[in-house]
Amino acid sequence: TVEDCEAVLICLSTRRFVVARPGEPRDLWPVDGGWEKLRDLKPGDEVIYKGNVTTVRAVDVYR
């Protein structure tokens, strides 16, 4: 399940790939929440990456 994943891999509309792991510092945050919301991201959602709002293009979970 997504709850016990090791990392979430996120492709952004800015042609960047971000690997987010629980408990580690990162530059990507959902516009409306923390790690719990990060695991629920889907294409089309907006995130803040390094201070700029961008759109998620794809999401994959690494277990």
NORTAVEN-V702454 format. One record per helix or strand of 2 or more residues. SS is the DSSP state (H for helix, E for strand). FROM is the first residue (numbers start at 1). LEN is the number of residues. Records with the same first field share a line. If there is no record, write none. Layout:
SS=FROM-LEN + FROM-LEN
//
This chain:
H=2-3 + 35-4
E=7-6 + 17-4 + 28-3 + 46-4 + 52-11
//
